[in-house]
Amino acid sequence: MSQDISVIELQKRLSAGEKINLYDVREHHEYDEFNLGGILIPLGELPGRLEELEDLKDQEIIVHCRSGARSGTAKMFMTQNGFTQVRNLIGGVLDWQAQFGS
């Protein structure tokens, strides 16, 4: 199972212009209020939308939510479905905003 990622590591990689498979598993209204630029797939929609991610099964995927709980569930679900490099953003958006503001 892949190591989770800190907001500081993610921010460095985004600032460097690295292409990252970043997925936000929060709800639409949360995404509209503030997002990190990831693709929105709310946790409840993830089982029905896994086929959209099929090409990424062996690539790094970073999932995040507000605090890390829902994205932890998403990581577990994706790993059980054959995704090999899923990483959870530790502390989620709350930690990101605490570190970097909004």
Steps between C-alpha positions, in 0.01 A plus 500: 500500500626842407628749752266793566608853410530822700357833384855639492623227262191542279535878490867471398413261220209716376719814512763320294233446234499124538205323340318330785193276496318691774144407596270681742243270667306776678153618399427748220427793735828446687691492171330820386604679823869403478695243302857402427438459129434128508225316316181473705360152556293509822557190714141383450548507121839324502376138467301591189782703347801271559509410130595865428824432690574159348798634300660621825499165685880483514568874522519721806160642593465751784157521664392768744199627692441749779694323776634174356222268621291467182812485284631225730184304422545577129861378513397175667219443249723572200778277635249216545406551135851457364645852513861465607626852580221690675619762750284690749569870565567508876278758671318585177382849410496604868874439529563665161317815611680498836837484320438722198176690566214496254 
